[in-house]
Amino acid sequence: MSSSGTIVLGVDPGINHTGFGIIAQEGNRFRYLDSGAIHTSTRQKFPQRLEKIHQELEGLITRWQPEVMSLEESIYAQNVRVALKLGQARGVVVLAAARHGMEFSEFSPKKIKLSVVGNGAASKEQVRFMVTRLLDLPQEPASFDEADALAAAICYLNQNKMQW
């Protein structure tokens, strides 16, 4: 554990946009550290897109030294091809955590929404609104990917309060 409390890297994996959010737990409060999205281009070959996601996550892990990675469990995709590509993106995300010996947690979308909003059927807009309030951000996250990643990090800390 770092001197500023547990640092959690939340990730919302995607091929085009992988959201990330880094927060620290300090007592009963959350402290926002960083967030954004890793963007890949459809003009790049698929392996290079995966490599970009992995390299940028590696850089974030090296910079912030999080102890935990938290992400949303896979959701059912109508298109098998899209589901397979998303699975590969999730694989490079999990690999980054494993390479750094990080604890790894996954939560269902319903559990994340329940933890952050208090409603397991909350909309993406409601999640973004509550993430903004819980982290006392000056403005809402730029994308739902970023907000979802921050929500995954908040969910981990909320689910592990008993260990504080």
C-alpha positions as CSV (number, residue, x, y, z in Angstrom):
1,M,0.0,0.0,0.0
2,S,1.3,3.4,-0.9
3,S,1.5,6.3,1.5
4,S,-1.6,7.8,-0.1
5,G,-3.7,4.7,0.5
6,T,-4.7,2.0,-1.9
7,I,-4.4,3.1,-5.5
8,V,-6.8,1.4,-7.9
9,L,-6.7,1.4,-11.7
10,G,-10.2,1.0,-13.2
11,V,-10.3,-0.1,-16.8
12,D,-13.2,-0.2,-19.3
13,P,-11.6,-2.3,-22.1
14,G,-12.5,-1.7,-25.7
15,I,-10.9,-1.9,-29.1
16,N,-11.5,1.7,-30.3
17,H,-11.5,3.3,-26.8
18,T,-10.2,1.8,-23.6
19,G,-11.2,3.9,-20.6
20,F,-9.0,4.2,-17.6
21,G,-9.4,5.8,-14.2
22,I,-7.0,6.0,-11.3
23,I,-8.2,6.8,-7.8
24,A,-6.7,6.5,-4.3
25,Q,-8.5,5.6,-1.1
26,E,-7.7,7.8,1.8
27,G,-9.6,7.0,4.9
28,N,-13.3,7.2,3.9
29,R,-12.6,9.4,0.9
30,F,-11.6,8.8,-2.7
31,R,-8.9,11.0,-4.3
32,Y,-8.9,11.3,-8.1
33,L,-5.5,10.9,-9.6
34,D,-6.0,10.5,-13.4
35,S,-8.4,9.3,-16.1
36,G,-8.9,9.3,-19.8
37,A,-9.1,6.9,-22.7
38,I,-6.6,5.1,-24.9
39,H,-7.8,5.6,-28.5
40,T,-6.8,3.3,-31.4
41,S,-7.3,3.9,-35.1
42,T,-9.3,1.6,-37.3
43,R,-6.6,2.3,-39.9
44,Q,-4.1,0.3,-37.7
45,K,-3.8,-3.4,-38.0
46,F,-5.4,-5.2,-35.1
47,P,-2.2,-6.4,-33.4
48,Q,-0.9,-2.8,-33.4
49,R,-4.1,-1.6,-31.7
50,L,-3.7,-4.2,-29.0
51,E,0.0,-3.3,-28.6
52,K,-1.0,0.4,-28.1
53,I,-3.5,-0.5,-25.4
54,H,-1.0,-2.6,-23.6
55,Q,1.9,-0.1,-23.8
56,E,-0.2,2.8,-22.6
57,L,-1.6,0.8,-19.7
58,E,2.0,-0.2,-18.9
59,G,2.9,3.5,-18.8
60,L,0.0,4.3,-16.5
61,I,0.9,1.4,-14.1
62,T,4.6,2.5,-14.1
63,R,3.6,6.1,-13.4
64,W,1.0,5.6,-10.7
65,Q,2.0,2.2,-9.2
66,P,-1.6,1.0,-8.5
67,E,-1.9,-2.1,-6.3
68,V,-5.2,-3.2,-7.9
69,M,-6.8,-3.3,-11.3
70,S,-10.6,-3.4,-11.4
71,L,-12.7,-3.9,-14.5
72,E,-16.2,-4.6,-15.6
73,E,-17.0,-8.2,-16.5
74,S,-17.6,-8.9,-20.2
75,I,-21.1,-8.4,-21.4
76,Y,-22.8,-10.5,-24.0
77,A,-22.1,-9.2,-27.6
78,Q,-24.5,-9.9,-30.4
79,N,-21.6,-10.1,-32.9
80,V,-19.2,-13.0,-32.3
81,R,-16.4,-11.3,-34.2
82,V,-16.7,-8.2,-32.0
83,A,-16.9,-10.3,-28.8
84,L,-13.7,-12.1,-29.8
85,K,-11.8,-8.9,-30.5
86,L,-13.1,-7.4,-27.2
87,G,-11.8,-10.6,-25.4
88,Q,-8.4,-10.0,-26.9
89,A,-8.4,-6.4,-25.7
90,R,-9.4,-7.6,-22.3
91,G,-6.5,-10.1,-22.4
92,V,-3.9,-7.4,-23.0
93,V,-5.4,-5.4,-20.1
94,V,-5.2,-8.4,-17.8
95,L,-1.7,-9.1,-19.0
96,A,-0.6,-5.6,-17.9
97,A,-1.9,-6.3,-14.4
98,A,-0.3,-9.7,-14.2
99,R,3.1,-8.3,-15.4
100,H,3.1,-5.9,-12.5
101,G,1.8,-8.4,-9.8
102,M,-1.3,-6.4,-9.3
103,E,-4.4,-7.7,-7.6
104,F,-7.2,-8.1,-10.1
105,S,-10.9,-7.8,-9.6
106,E,-13.9,-8.0,-12.0
107,F,-17.4,-6.8,-11.3
108,S,-20.7,-7.2,-13.2
109,P,-22.1,-4.1,-14.8
110,K,-25.0,-4.3,-12.4
111,K,-22.8,-4.5,-9.3
112,I,-20.7,-1.5,-10.5
113,K,-23.9,0.6,-11.1
114,L,-25.4,-0.5,-7.8
115,S,-22.1,0.4,-6.0
116,V,-21.8,3.9,-7.6
117,V,-25.4,5.0,-8.2
118,G,-27.4,2.8,-5.9
119,N,-29.3,1.3,-8.8
120,G,-28.1,-1.7,-10.8
121,A,-30.1,-0.6,-13.8
122,A,-28.6,3.0,-13.9
123,S,-28.0,4.7,-17.2
124,K,-24.5,5.6,-18.4
125,E,-25.4,9.3,-17.8
126,Q,-26.3,8.5,-14.2
127,V,-23.0,6.7,-13.7
128,R,-21.1,9.6,-15.1
129,F,-23.0,12.1,-12.9
130,M,-22.3,10.1,-9.7
131,V,-18.6,9.5,-10.5
132,T,-18.3,13.3,-10.9
133,R,-19.9,13.9,-7.5
134,L,-18.1,11.1,-5.6
135,L,-14.7,12.2,-6.8
136,D,-15.6,15.9,-6.6
137,L,-14.4,16.5,-10.2
138,P,-14.7,20.0,-11.7
139,Q,-16.4,18.6,-14.8
140,E,-17.8,15.3,-15.9
141,P,-15.5,12.7,-17.5
142,A,-15.1,13.3,-21.2
143,S,-16.5,9.9,-22.2
144,F,-18.6,7.1,-20.9
145,D,-15.5,4.9,-21.3
146,E,-13.6,7.1,-18.8
147,A,-16.6,7.3,-16.4
148,D,-17.1,3.5,-16.5
149,A,-13.4,3.0,-15.7
150,L,-13.6,5.3,-12.7
151,A,-16.8,3.6,-11.6
152,A,-15.0,0.2,-11.7
153,A,-12.3,1.6,-9.5
154,I,-14.9,3.1,-7.1
155,C,-16.8,-0.2,-7.0
156,Y,-13.6,-2.0,-5.9
157,L,-13.0,0.3,-3.0
158,N,-16.7,0.3,-2.0
159,Q,-16.7,-3.6,-2.1
160,N,-13.6,-3.7,0.1
161,K,-14.5,-1.2,2.7
162,M,-14.4,-3.8,5.4
163,Q,-10.6,-4.2,4.8
164,W,-9.9,-0.5,5.5
